[in-house]
Amino acid sequence: MRKTGANNSNISELLTLKEASALLKVHPNTLRQWDTSGYLPAVRIGEKRIRRYRKEDIVKIINPNR
């Protein structure tokens, strides 16, 4: 029997625009520009297509050697 749940390693943690901008210490508009340019792509969710950012992508920007 296969286990399911939140411990699935294939599911990455998603951060809001505000959380991501606070971690990276940049303005939210900067993250929007990075999404448009492809530097830090956002995951779009829901009908309003709100942005969410993968925590692992942000960690790669903060620590590029990992």
Sine and cosine of phi, psi and omega as CSV:
sin_phi,cos_phi,sin_psi,cos_psi,sin_omega,cos_omega
0.00,0.00,0.69,-0.72,-0.05,-1.00
-1.00,-0.04,0.70,-0.72,0.03,-1.00
-1.00,0.08,0.60,-0.80,0.10,-0.99
-0.79,-0.61,0.35,-0.94,0.03,-1.00
0.49,-0.87,-0.15,-0.99,-0.08,-1.00
-0.96,0.29,-0.20,0.98,-0.03,-1.00
-0.99,0.10,0.13,0.99,0.01,-1.00
-0.91,0.41,0.84,-0.54,-0.06,-1.00
-0.96,0.29,-0.21,0.98,0.01,-1.00
-0.98,0.18,-0.24,0.97,-0.02,-1.00
-0.99,-0.12,0.86,-0.52,-0.02,-1.00
-1.00,-0.07,0.45,-0.89,0.03,-1.00
-0.96,0.27,0.71,-0.70,0.00,-1.00
-0.95,-0.30,0.67,-0.74,0.01,-1.00
-0.92,-0.38,0.52,-0.86,0.06,-1.00
-0.96,0.29,0.19,-0.98,0.05,-1.00
-0.85,0.53,-0.70,0.72,-0.02,-1.00
-0.91,0.42,-0.69,0.72,0.01,-1.00
-0.90,0.44,-0.70,0.71,-0.01,-1.00
-0.90,0.43,-0.67,0.74,0.00,-1.00
-0.92,0.39,-0.56,0.83,0.04,-1.00
-0.93,0.37,-0.66,0.75,0.02,-1.00
-0.90,0.43,-0.67,0.75,-0.04,-1.00
-1.00,0.05,-0.16,0.99,-0.01,-1.00
0.85,0.53,0.73,0.68,0.07,-1.00
-0.76,-0.65,0.31,-0.95,0.03,-1.00
-0.94,0.33,0.56,-0.83,0.06,-1.00
-0.81,0.59,-0.55,0.83,0.05,-1.00
-0.90,0.44,-0.52,0.86,0.06,-1.00
-0.90,0.44,-0.67,0.74,0.04,-1.00
-0.90,0.43,-0.61,0.80,0.05,-1.00
-0.89,0.45,-0.66,0.75,0.03,-1.00
-0.92,0.40,-0.65,0.76,0.03,-1.00
-0.89,0.45,-0.59,0.81,0.05,-1.00
-0.91,0.42,-0.72,0.70,0.00,-1.00
-0.88,0.47,-0.64,0.77,-0.03,-1.00
-0.99,0.16,-0.27,0.96,-0.01,-1.00
1.00,-0.06,-0.02,1.00,-0.01,-1.00
-0.91,0.41,-0.69,0.73,0.05,-1.00
-0.69,-0.73,1.00,0.04,-0.05,-1.00
-0.93,0.37,0.60,-0.80,0.02,-1.00
-0.98,-0.18,0.44,-0.90,0.14,-0.99
-1.00,-0.07,0.78,-0.62,-0.02,-1.00
-0.99,-0.12,0.75,-0.66,-0.09,-1.00
-0.81,-0.59,0.63,-0.77,0.15,-0.99
0.97,0.25,-0.03,-1.00,-0.04,-1.00
-0.92,0.40,-0.57,0.82,0.00,-1.00
-0.99,0.13,-0.07,1.00,0.05,-1.00
0.84,0.54,0.69,0.72,0.02,-1.00
-0.93,0.37,0.48,-0.88,-0.05,-1.00
-1.00,0.06,0.66,-0.75,0.19,-0.98
-0.72,-0.69,0.54,-0.84,-0.05,-1.00
-0.88,-0.48,0.68,-0.73,0.03,-1.00
-0.95,0.31,0.77,-0.64,-0.01,-1.00
-0.87,0.50,-0.62,0.79,-0.01,-1.00
-0.89,0.45,-0.56,0.83,0.05,-1.00
-0.93,0.38,-0.61,0.79,0.02,-1.00
-0.93,0.36,-0.65,0.76,0.04,-1.00
-0.88,0.47,-0.60,0.80,0.03,-1.00
-0.90,0.44,-0.56,0.83,0.03,-1.00
-0.96,0.29,-0.67,0.74,-0.01,-1.00
-0.93,0.36,-0.69,0.72,-0.02,-1.00
-0.84,-0.54,0.99,0.11,-0.09,-1.00
-0.91,0.41,-0.31,0.95,-0.03,-1.00
-0.99,0.11,-0.07,1.00,-0.01,-1.00
-1.00,0.00,0.00,0.00,0.00,0.00
